[in-house]
Amino acid sequence: MSTSMKIAVAEPSVIIRSGLLSVLGRLTTLNIQILEIAEIAQLGSALCRQKPDMLIVNPALQKDFRFMIKHNGGMIAKGRLGGVMFLAALEHDDYFAWARHANEMADIIRAGMERAGIPFFQRTTTNQIFAVLTEEQNAALALDFAYERWATLDDGRVAVRFVTSWATTAEDCRKLVSALEAMA
């Protein structure tokens, strides 16, 4: 079975970009459509028009789209090393298994939020959960959990973003859910 995937490669260096494209081209188990982005000016419009499944980007471009890339594993842009890691993960379907795991962990948190009556800022089916907390709930959770404050709403409440990953355990999720249920 061949999985289809659209990958955008944002890299101004033709040498690095070519290396990444070469590695991606060796992934025989995937039907990959590659979008090359050589200039930062092309990035925004290309992402809006093409809507890639994955973005591989040079960290030097980060200042221009700070909220699209996250530190700590959210981006791979180290040329051959990054390509080799993706090659190994994609050839053995580990990448998709990790993504499924992250989504399953997010589902645990999402269900706990629903039980606790925590409203959602935006509903998703991915490993990201956008919830709405009071300032008090936010302050209490921030003591024990890492997440992102997304926006302050007009009514003073806070929209926050939780993200799960391949490394998130069910126990991590249960601890967060317990804390949320204790606040309800």
Secondary structure, 3 states (H helix, E strand, C coil): CCEEEEEEEECCCHHHHHHHHHHHHCCCCEEEEEEEECCHHHHHHHHHHHCCCEEEECHHHHHHCHHHCCCCCCCCCCCHHHHHHHHHHHHCCHHHHHHHHHHHHHHHHHHHHHHHCCCEEECCCCCEEEEEECHHHHHHHHCCCCCEEEEECCCCCEEEEEECCCCCCHHHHHHHHHHHHHHC
